[in-house]
Amino acid sequence: MLLLLLGIVLLHIAALVLLFVSTIVSTWAETSGSSADLWLNCSTTNGGSHCDPANTSEWIQAVQATMILSVIFSVISLFLFFCQLFTLQKGGRFFLTGIFQILASLFVMSGATIYTVKNADWVPESASYGYAYILAWVAFPLALISGCIYVILRKRE
């Protein structure tokens, strides 16, 4: 049982780290001389770097909000898991923890989907998706799987 709990916590922490990195790092889209993310658009010319704030349109703000909410809900879920681990009755399920983690996965999926659909309006066609964008999509199934495991998991003695 201890190894199962350790595995679940490690899966949750891995998803949380991916969510943090994908939200903070500045490479959601990149070209040879520039990178764009949720917060800044940076370009490198003549050896110098110049950064401008990200576009202020509604869709980028929606992506920012959903990514921040996914991080918040995942942190709350981890906190709830540890609280429920010590207070839940024997045989009880970790429903609240699972619901918060599943919501975190749905938020990251929503943010990445909005970015996928709308980035053609904002990013040049020569740009490719950066690693932060890919990490967001990797975090989605990890968070969803850990949330489902929490819902199924029963507390034993």
C-alpha positions in Angstrom: 0.0 0.0 0.0 2.9 2.3 0.8 4.4 1.8 -2.7 1.0 2.5 -4.3 0.7 5.8 -2.4 4.2 6.7 -3.2 3.6 6.0 -6.9 0.4 8.1 -6.9 2.1 11.0 -5.2 5.0 10.8 -7.7 2.6 10.8 -10.6 0.8 13.8 -9.2 4.0 15.7 -8.6 5.2 14.9 -12.1 2.0 16.3 -13.5 2.3 19.4 -11.3 5.9 20.0 -12.3 4.9 19.8 -16.0 2.0 22.2 -15.4 4.3 24.7 -13.7 6.9 24.5 -16.4 4.5 24.7 -19.3 2.8 27.8 -17.7 6.0 29.7 -16.8 8.4 28.9 -19.6 8.5 31.1 -22.7 8.5 28.6 -25.6 4.9 27.8 -26.6 5.8 28.7 -30.2 9.3 29.3 -31.6 11.0 30.3 -34.8 14.7 30.6 -35.6 14.9 34.1 -34.1 12.0 34.4 -31.8 9.8 32.6 -29.2 6.3 33.3 -28.0 4.5 32.1 -24.9 1.6 33.0 -22.8 3.2 36.1 -21.3 6.0 37.5 -23.6 7.0 37.5 -27.2 10.8 37.6 -27.5 13.0 38.0 -30.6 16.7 38.0 -31.1 18.2 40.4 -33.7 21.8 41.4 -34.2 22.9 39.6 -31.0 20.4 41.5 -28.8 17.1 40.2 -27.4 13.9 42.2 -27.2 10.7 41.1 -25.4 7.2 42.5 -25.7 4.2 41.6 -23.6 2.0 38.9 -25.1 -1.1 39.8 -27.2 -4.0 41.0 -25.0 -6.8 39.4 -27.0 -9.4 37.4 -25.2 -8.2 34.0 -26.3 -4.7 34.4 -25.0 -6.1 35.6 -21.7 -8.4 32.5 -21.6 -5.3 30.3 -22.1 -3.5 32.1 -19.4 -6.4 31.7 -17.0 -7.0 28.1 -17.7 -3.3 27.2 -17.3 -3.1 29.1 -14.0 -6.3 27.4 -12.8 -4.9 24.0 -13.7 -1.8 24.7 -11.5 -4.0 26.0 -8.6 -6.4 23.0 -8.8 -3.5 20.5 -8.9 -1.8 22.1 -5.9 -5.1 22.1 -4.0 -5.6 18.5 -5.0 -2.2 17.5 -3.6 -2.9 19.3 -0.4 -6.4 17.7 -0.1 -4.8 14.2 -0.7 -2.5 14.6 2.2 -5.3 16.0 4.4 -7.6 13.2 3.5 -4.8 10.6 3.9 -4.8 11.4 7.7 -8.4 12.3 8.3 -10.4 10.0 6.0 -12.1 7.0 7.5 -11.0 3.5 6.6 -12.6 2.4 3.4 -13.3 6.0 2.3 -12.5 7.2 -1.2 -10.5 10.2 -2.2 -13.4 11.8 -4.2 -12.6 15.4 -3.5 -8.9 15.0 -4.4 -9.8 13.2 -7.6 -12.4 15.8 -8.6 -9.9 18.6 -8.2 -7.2 16.8 -10.1 -9.6 15.9 -12.9 -10.7 19.6 -13.1 -7.0 20.5 -13.3 -6.6 18.2 -16.3 -9.7 19.6 -18.0 -8.3 23.1 -17.5 -5.0 22.3 -19.1 -6.7 20.5 -21.9 -9.0 23.6 -22.5 -6.0 26.0 -22.5 -3.9 23.9 -24.9 -6.9 23.4 -27.2 -7.7 27.1 -27.3 -4.0 27.8 -28.1 -4.0 25.1 -30.8 -7.0 26.6 -32.5 -6.2 30.3 -32.2 -2.4 30.4 -32.6 -2.6 30.6 -36.4 -4.0 34.1 -35.9 -1.1 35.2 -33.7 2.0 33.1 -34.6 3.7 33.1 -38.0 3.3 30.0 -40.2 7.0 29.4 -40.0 6.8 28.9 -36.3 6.7 25.5 -34.7 5.2 24.5 -31.3 7.7 24.8 -28.5 8.4 22.4 -25.7 6.2 24.2 -23.2 3.2 23.6 -25.4 4.1 19.9 -25.7 4.6 19.6 -21.9 1.1 21.0 -21.4 -0.3 18.3 -23.6 1.7 15.7 -21.7 0.5 17.0 -18.4 -3.1 16.6 -19.4 -3.2 12.7 -19.5 -1.0 12.5 -16.4 -3.3 14.7 -14.4 -6.4 12.9 -15.7 -4.9 9.5 -14.9 -3.9 10.5 -11.4 -7.4 12.1 -10.8 -9.1 8.8 -11.9 -6.8 6.9 -9.6 -7.7 9.1 -6.7 -11.4 8.5 -7.4 -11.0 4.8 -7.4 -8.5 4.6 -4.5 -9.9 3.5 -1.1 -8.1 4.2 2.1 -6.8 1.1 3.9 -5.3 0.7 7.3 
